[in-house]
Structure formats: C-alpha cells, structure tokens
Amino acid sequence: MSAQRTGDLTIGVIGPHEVVERVMLMGPGSTGPLNARLIAAAYRDEQEATDKVLRLGSAIDAYLFASPVPYEFARKAGVLTMPATYVPLGGASLHEALLRATLDERYDPTRASLDVLSRADVVEAYSEVDLPVDGIHVHEELASTAALTSFHEGLWRRKATRMAITCVRGVAERLEAVGVPTLRLRPTNAGVRSALQTAGLLGAHHRLEEAQLGVVIVDVPTLRDSTRRSTPRYWRDELRLSLQRLLLQEAHRINATAHPVDDHTFMVTATRGSLVSATEGFRQPPFVERIKSELGITIEVGIGMGRTTQDAEAHARAALSRAQATRQSFAVDREGRSLVPAQRAPQRQSGEPLRTKGRETLLRLSEKIAEEDAPLVVDAEGAGRMLGVTPRTARRLLRTLVEEGLAWPLPPNRTLQPGRPRQLYRLIVEKLDKDKAGK
C-alpha cells in the first residue's frame, strides 16, 4: 500500500484539450484558499474519460471533469476511487448558448433538441430568458455518441426541430457533418472556477477523513479459550509471539502500529485511509485470511474510528462485541455508526460435503477428549490410543488436520531423553462448534 499523501492537494483535470487548457491556465489560485496542484488528463472523446481516470491512479485527491458527460462515463465504469465533481453545463453555460443562438440567424432556439441536461434545467433556463419551451425536445439520459446523434438528426429530418444543442463533442462533429445546425455547450469561466473550488474542498475533506484515527481490536478465541483448559503455557506463549510477529508485519505494510493488550487481544493503531485499503473499503476484515492461512486459527476483528485513540478504541471494542454477538458489521465510524451494511453468510450448497476426512478425525478426537476430560493438546501416541490406531497412522491423521487448518503444530517438546522429541498438536475444536452453529 502507498503511504498517505502529504503536501498540497492534487486535482486531476479530465476533459477535452481546449477545456483542460483553460483550467490549467487559471492555475492553482482558482481553488480559493486551498493550495492545489493541477494534473492535466486531456482526451479526444468523452468515452476516454475512464482510461484517463485509471492513468491518474491514486496520486490525486479529487477529480474534476469538464462536464457531466465524462463524469457519468467514469462513474458508471466504477473507476472513481476519489471524490469527483464536474463543471456544470446548465445554468450559465446554457444561457450563453441560447444568447449565441438568438444572435445568429442560422439558429432557432425555440425549435431545438438538447441532450444530457435535465428537462427541468432546460425549462428553467428558457423561462429565465423569456423563450417558449413548446418546441424543445430533451434527451435526458446519457447515451452513446451514435444514439445521441440519431436522436438529434431524426428530429431535424422530420422537421420537428431546426437546431441541436449538445453537451457531447463527438455528437456536435457528426451533426455538423450532415448539415444539422448545432451548438455545443461550453463551460463558462465562472463555472470552471466554481467547480475547481468544489474539487479542492472535496479533496481537503477526503484528506481529513483519511487522516482519522482508526483502531483495530484483534481478539483470538483460541488463546482466550485455552486459558480455561489445561493447555501448556509455552504453547500459548509461542502462538502469541507468532501472532504478534504477523500483526507487526501487516501493520508495517499499512503504516500502522501493533501491540498486545492482554493474553488474547491485540490492538493495531492506524488511520482510516490505511484501513480502507487493508479492508477493501471495509468489506473484508483485515488480517483474517493471512493468520488463518499461516497459523491455522481464526481471529475476530473490530474496527473503530475516533477523534482520539481512546474514542477509536472504544468504538472498535463496540464493533467487536457487535460482530461476535450478531455477525454484523465489524467496523463503525467515529459516531458509532456502521461503516458497512450487515451481510448474510453464504448458505452451504445442499450438495456440498459437510465434513472432510480431517473433520471426521477431529470430531472423533473431540468426543474422546470430552469423555476423558483430556486437554486439547495431543501427540501421535495419545491420538492413536483415542482413535484405536497405531501411532504411525495417528501421525498421518494429525498431519491431515494441520493441512486442513484443524490443528496447530506446537514446538517439539524437547526432553533430556534420547531419541526424537515428541511433536504436539493443539486441536482446533472450535471449528466444529461453528459447523454446528451453521446448520
């Protein structure tokens, strides 16, 4: 993950060459009291906006589009990862186009077709300059260049209109090529300045949001439950150290810090911005998959935001309790509100096998352990006795448990006696409880 950005705000300006050039000439001073750096991303066709956004990457704080057209293309493509705004083409821009039309005898704005703008905005603009609206036709939906061209050209050929007013450069070029009198809406200088200031404010607000303190509380049920059973202390210490090492690595990756809170809880202190990346926008709890993959255990996570570390920790603990009790959102904002909606766990397909060979072995061992009130830590000899098989077979079955994440191999139990030290395994019977709860 990239480090959090510092210094001046950065605004990506996306639009046709002539508009981008106008914006760049206005300079950073047009963003008001905020100091911003402008990066140009000019295109020849509005549909290239998506590619321009991707090329800008994550090095900017806000996008400014030359009109609602490229903004809509980028939004519908799902590539906007930062705040975005656009220069409006209604209001002053439409007034300017209507003024040009009334001063040029080639145009008749009272019998015109318009695209992209809402009919309400068009009617309002016409009324403000005392033009009738009975002869206007509006295509409000954003569509392809071909579809919008067909809309305007069809009305003109049927003599329902005498001119077209478009927001799309490609449409204007096609209509002019077939002889349709056409005006293209152009952003006004005042509209550009206002949009630049809005982009600056959006970027600054995003910076503040990203810099919010965030705390992750990591609870380890395996460690919590092992204190109630006769699990060797050295095994708990070894697992705790392994967990802390992994969490420190993950914390370093997102520019955060991590430290243990008690025997079964850890705390990671970060910023909202770093946690957004680590959780895919708070859709996936952090650290869970790696710890499950490398240590074979399940952790429970709560994330909280706050103005202070204490506030963020309190919200994180509340989120953890809520997630443990209801399996709902694991993250809350600094007001204590859920950051992501609750998601239902995917249902098991009827044809999916409920148990693997490892789960059958673990189930049999857990039943014997319950009968004998034995510890959850076993070796090949003890497991073989409980399963009624040879130690060699039991050793193979225990390795299967480890491969399926149903057991945790402990450090060898070294003694002064000659020969190979005993290999101990901690059985993760909690996974059987989860299977029963999911039925």
C-alpha positions in Angstrom: 0.0 0.0 0.0 1.2 3.5 -0.8 1.9 5.9 2.1 -0.6 8.5 2.8 -0.2 11.6 0.7 1.2 14.7 2.2 1.7 18.3 1.0 -0.5 20.2 -1.4 -3.8 18.9 -2.7 -3.7 17.3 -6.2 -6.6 17.6 -8.6 -6.8 15.6 -11.8 -8.4 17.7 -14.6 -10.2 15.5 -17.1 -11.7 16.8 -20.3 -11.2 17.9 -24.0 -7.9 19.7 -24.7 -9.4 23.2 -25.0 -11.2 22.9 -21.7 -8.3 21.3 -19.8 -6.0 24.1 -21.2 -8.4 26.8 -19.9 -8.4 25.2 -16.4 -4.6 24.8 -16.3 -4.2 28.5 -17.3 -6.5 29.6 -14.5 -3.9 28.0 -12.2 -4.0 26.7 -8.6 -5.1 30.1 -7.3 -8.6 29.3 -8.6 -9.1 26.7 -5.9 -9.7 29.5 -3.4 -7.8 29.4 0.0 -6.7 25.8 -0.7 -3.3 25.3 -2.3 -3.8 22.7 -5.0 -1.7 21.2 -7.8 -3.4 20.5 -11.1 -2.7 17.5 -13.3 -4.0 17.5 -16.9 -5.6 14.5 -18.4 -6.9 15.6 -21.8 -8.9 13.3 -24.2 -10.3 13.5 -27.7 -13.5 11.7 -26.9 -15.6 11.7 -23.8 -15.6 7.9 -23.6 -11.8 8.0 -23.0 -12.5 9.5 -19.5 -12.5 6.1 -17.9 -9.0 5.4 -19.2 -7.8 8.8 -18.1 -9.0 8.2 -14.5 -7.1 4.9 -14.4 -4.0 6.5 -15.7 -4.1 9.2 -13.0 -4.2 6.4 -10.4 -4.2 7.1 -6.7 -1.8 10.0 -6.7 -4.7 12.6 -6.6 -7.1 13.8 -4.0 -10.1 14.7 -6.3 -11.2 14.5 -10.0 -12.5 17.5 -11.9 -14.4 16.6 -15.1 -15.0 19.1 -17.9 -18.8 18.3 -18.0 -21.3 15.7 -16.6 -20.7 13.5 -19.7 -17.2 12.2 -18.9 -18.1 12.1 -15.2 -21.0 9.8 -15.9 -18.9 7.5 -18.1 -16.3 7.2 -15.4 -18.9 6.7 -12.6 -20.8 4.0 -14.5 -17.5 2.2 -15.2 -16.8 2.1 -11.4 -13.3 3.6 -11.6 -13.8 6.6 -9.3 -11.9 5.9 -6.2 -11.6 9.5 -5.0 -14.1 12.4 -4.7 -15.2 13.8 -8.1 -17.1 16.7 -9.5 -17.7 18.3 -12.9 -18.2 21.7 -14.5 -22.0 22.1 -14.9 -23.3 22.8 -18.4 -26.7 24.0 -17.4 -27.4 27.5 -16.0 -24.8 30.0 -17.3 -23.5 27.7 -20.0 -26.9 27.1 -21.4 -27.7 30.8 -21.1 -24.6 31.6 -23.1 -25.6 29.1 -25.8 -29.1 30.5 -26.1 -27.7 34.0 -26.4 -25.4 32.8 -29.3 -28.4 31.2 -30.9 -30.6 34.2 -30.8 -27.9 36.5 -32.2 -27.3 34.1 -35.2 -30.0 33.8 -37.8 -28.9 30.2 -38.6 -30.3 29.0 -35.3 -33.8 28.9 -33.8 -33.6 28.0 -30.1 -37.4 27.8 -29.8 -37.3 24.7 -32.0 -34.3 22.8 -30.7 -33.3 19.4 -29.4 -31.0 19.2 -26.4 -29.2 16.2 -24.7 -27.8 15.1 -21.3 -29.3 18.1 -19.4 -32.5 17.5 -17.4 -35.7 18.9 -18.8 -36.3 20.8 -15.6 -33.0 22.7 -16.0 -33.7 23.4 -19.7 -37.2 24.7 -19.0 -35.8 26.9 -16.2 -33.1 28.4 -18.4 -35.5 29.1 -21.3 -38.0 30.7 -18.9 -35.3 33.0 -17.4 -34.5 34.4 -20.9 -38.2 34.5 -21.9 -38.1 31.8 -24.6 -41.0 29.5 -25.2 -40.5 25.8 -24.4 -43.3 24.2 -26.6 -40.9 23.4 -29.4 -38.0 21.9 -27.5 -37.1 18.2 -27.2 -34.8 16.9 -24.4 -32.9 13.6 -24.3 -32.0 13.5 -20.5 -30.3 10.1 -20.4 -26.5 9.8 -21.2 -26.1 7.5 -24.2 -23.5 6.7 -26.8 -22.4 9.2 -29.3 -24.3 7.3 -32.1 -27.5 7.2 -30.1 -27.5 10.9 -29.2 -26.6 11.8 -32.8 -29.6 9.7 -34.0 -31.9 11.5 -31.6 -31.0 15.0 -32.8 -30.7 14.0 -36.5 -34.1 12.2 -36.5 -35.9 15.2 -35.1 -34.2 17.5 -37.6 -35.0 15.4 -40.6 -38.7 15.2 -39.6 -38.6 19.0 -39.3 -39.6 18.8 -35.7 -36.5 20.9 -34.9 -34.3 23.5 -36.6 -31.2 23.1 -34.5 -29.4 20.9 -31.9 -27.7 21.9 -28.6 -25.4 19.2 -27.4 -23.0 18.6 -24.5 -21.0 16.0 -26.4 -18.2 17.0 -28.7 -18.5 13.8 -30.9 -22.2 14.4 -31.4 -21.6 18.0 -32.5 -19.0 16.9 -35.0 -21.3 14.2 -36.5 -24.3 16.6 -36.7 -22.3 19.3 -38.3 -21.1 16.8 -40.9 -24.6 16.0 -42.0 -25.7 19.7 -42.0 -27.6 19.9 -38.8 -27.2 23.5 -37.3 -25.5 22.7 -34.0 -24.2 24.5 -30.9 -22.1 22.7 -28.3 -22.4 23.8 -24.7 -19.2 25.2 -23.3 -18.3 25.7 -19.7 -18.0 29.3 -18.6 -15.0 30.7 -16.7 -17.2 31.3 -13.7 -18.4 27.7 -13.8 -14.8 26.4 -14.1 -13.7 28.4 -11.1 -16.6 27.3 -9.0 -16.0 23.6 -9.9 -12.3 24.0 -9.1 -13.1 25.3 -5.7 -15.6 22.4 -5.2 -13.0 19.9 -6.2 -10.5 21.5 -3.8 -13.0 21.3 -0.9 -13.8 17.7 -1.7 -10.2 16.8 -1.8 -9.5 18.5 1.5 -12.4 16.8 3.2 -11.3 13.5 1.9 -7.8 14.1 3.3 -9.3 14.9 6.7 -11.5 11.7 6.5 -8.4 9.6 5.5 -6.4 11.0 8.4 -9.0 10.0 11.1 -7.6 7.8 13.8 -8.6 4.1 13.4 -8.1 1.3 15.8 -8.4 -2.5 15.1 -9.0 -4.8 18.0 -8.0 -8.3 17.3 -9.4 -11.0 19.6 -8.0 -14.6 19.5 -10.6 -17.1 20.7 -8.1 -19.9 20.6 -5.9 -18.1 23.2 -8.9 -16.9 25.2 -10.4 -20.4 25.4 -7.0 -22.2 26.1 -6.6 -20.4 29.4 -9.7 -22.3 30.6 -8.2 -25.7 29.6 -5.0 -27.4 30.6 -3.1 -26.1 27.5 0.6 -25.8 28.0 1.7 -22.3 28.8 4.7 -22.5 26.4 2.3 -23.3 23.5 0.2 -20.2 24.3 3.3 -18.1 24.5 4.6 -19.4 21.2 1.3 -18.8 19.4 1.0 -15.3 20.9 4.5 -14.5 19.7 3.7 -15.8 16.2 0.5 -13.7 16.1 2.3 -10.6 17.2 5.0 -11.1 14.6 2.4 -11.4 11.8 0.4 -8.4 13.1 3.6 -6.3 13.2 4.3 -7.2 9.6 0.8 -6.4 8.5 0.8 -3.1 10.5 4.1 -2.1 8.9 2.6 -2.7 5.5 -0.2 -0.1 6.1 2.0 2.3 8.1 0.4 1.4 11.4 1.5 0.1 14.8 0.5 -3.1 16.7 0.9 -4.2 20.3 -0.6 -6.8 22.6 -3.3 -5.7 25.0 -3.7 -8.8 27.1 -3.3 -12.6 26.8 -5.7 -12.9 23.9 -6.1 -9.4 22.5 -4.0 -7.2 20.2 -4.5 -3.6 19.1 -3.5 -2.0 15.8 -3.5 1.8 15.5 -3.8 3.2 12.0 -5.6 5.8 10.0 -8.9 5.5 8.2 -7.1 5.8 4.9 -4.7 2.9 5.5 -7.6 0.8 6.8 -9.7 1.5 3.7 -7.1 -0.2 1.6 -6.5 -3.1 4.0 -10.2 -3.9 4.2 -11.3 -3.3 0.6 -13.4 -0.4 1.7 -14.4 -2.1 5.0 -15.9 -5.0 3.1 -13.4 -7.6 4.4 -12.0 -7.8 8.0 -8.2 -7.3 7.9 -5.5 -9.9 8.8 -8.0 -12.7 9.0 -7.0 -14.7 5.9 -3.3 -14.5 6.4 -3.5 -15.6 10.0 -5.8 -18.4 9.1 -3.5 -19.5 6.3 -0.2 -19.3 8.2 -1.3 -20.2 11.8 -4.4 -22.2 11.2 -6.5 -20.2 13.7 -9.5 -17.9 13.4 -9.4 -14.3 14.8 -12.2 -11.9 15.4 -11.9 -8.2 14.5 -13.5 -4.9 15.4 -12.6 -1.6 13.8 -13.5 1.8 15.2 -12.8 5.5 14.2 -12.4 8.4 16.6 -11.1 11.8 17.2 -8.7 10.3 19.8 -7.1 6.9 20.2 -9.4 6.3 23.3 -12.5 7.1 21.2 -11.4 4.9 18.4 -10.6 2.0 20.7 -14.0 2.3 22.4 -15.7 2.1 19.1 -13.5 -0.8 17.9 -14.4 -2.8 21.0 -18.1 -2.0 20.5 -17.8 -3.2 16.9 -16.0 -6.4 18.0 -18.8 -7.1 20.5 -21.5 -6.5 17.9 -19.7 -8.7 15.4 -19.3 -11.5 17.9 -22.9 -11.3 19.0 -24.7 -10.8 15.7 -22.2 -11.4 13.0 -23.0 -7.9 11.7 -20.7 -5.0 10.7 -17.2 -5.3 12.1 -16.4 -1.5 11.6 -18.0 1.7 13.0 -17.3 5.3 12.3 -16.4 8.0 14.9 -20.1 8.5 15.6 -20.6 4.8 16.3 -22.5 4.1 13.1 -21.8 1.0 11.0 -19.4 1.6 8.1 -20.7 -1.3 6.1 -24.1 -3.0 6.0 -24.6 -6.3 7.6 -24.0 -9.2 5.2 -25.6 -12.6 5.4 -23.2 -15.5 5.5 -23.4 -17.5 2.2 -25.5 -20.6 2.6 -23.9 -24.0 2.1 -25.0 -25.8 -1.1 -27.0 -28.9 -0.5 -24.6 -31.0 -2.4 -21.5 -29.7 -0.6 -19.9 -32.3 1.7 -20.2 -31.2 5.4 -17.2 -33.0 6.6 -13.8 -33.9 5.2 -11.6 -36.8 6.4 -9.9 -34.3 8.7 -13.1 -33.1 10.2 -14.2 -36.7 10.9 -10.9 -37.3 12.7 -11.3 -34.1 14.7 -14.9 -35.0 15.6 -13.8 -38.4 16.9 -10.9 -36.9 18.9 -13.1 -34.2 20.4 -15.7 -36.8 21.6 -12.9 -38.8 23.3 -11.5 -35.7 24.8 -14.9 -34.7 26.2 -15.4 -38.2 27.7 -11.9 -38.3 29.3 -11.8 -34.5 30.2 -8.5 -34.5 28.4 -6.5 -31.5 27.2 -6.8 -30.3 23.6 -3.1 -30.9 23.1 -2.2 -34.4 21.8 0.7 -36.2 20.3 0.7 -39.2 17.9 0.7 -41.8 20.7 -2.2 -40.2 22.6 -4.2 -39.6 19.4 -3.6 -43.2 18.3 -4.9 -44.5 21.6 -8.1 -42.4 21.4 -8.7 -43.4 17.7 -7.7 -47.0 18.1 -4.9 -46.9 15.5 -1.1 -47.1 15.5 1.0 -44.0 16.4 2.2 -44.0 12.8 -1.3 -43.9 11.4 -2.2 -41.3 14.0 0.7 -39.1 13.0 -0.5 -39.2 9.4 -4.0 -38.2 10.5 -2.7 -35.3 12.6 -0.8 -34.0 9.6 -4.0 -34.1 7.7 -5.6 -32.0 10.4 -2.8 -29.4 10.1 -3.2 -29.3 6.3 -7.0 -28.6 6.7 -6.4 -25.9 9.4 -8.0 -28.1 12.1 -4.8 -28.4 14.3 -1.8 -26.3 15.2 1.6 -27.9 15.4 3.4 -26.9 18.5 7.1 -26.6 19.0 8.7 -30.0 19.7 8.6 -31.0 23.4 12.4 -31.4 24.0 13.4 -33.6 26.9 16.7 -34.9 28.2 15.8 -38.4 27.0 17.5 -39.6 23.8 15.5 -40.0 20.5 13.2 -37.8 18.5 11.3 -35.2 20.6 7.5 -35.6 20.8 5.6 -33.5 18.3 2.5 -32.0 20.0 -0.6 -30.7 18.2 -3.3 -28.3 19.5 -6.7 -29.4 18.2 -8.9 -26.6 17.0 -12.3 -28.0 18.1 -13.8 -24.5 17.8 -14.3 -25.1 14.1 -16.7 -28.0 14.9 -18.8 -25.7 17.0 -19.0 -23.3 14.1 -20.2 -26.1 11.8 -22.9 -27.0 14.3 -24.0 -23.4 14.6 -24.2 -23.0 10.9 -26.6 -25.9 10.4 
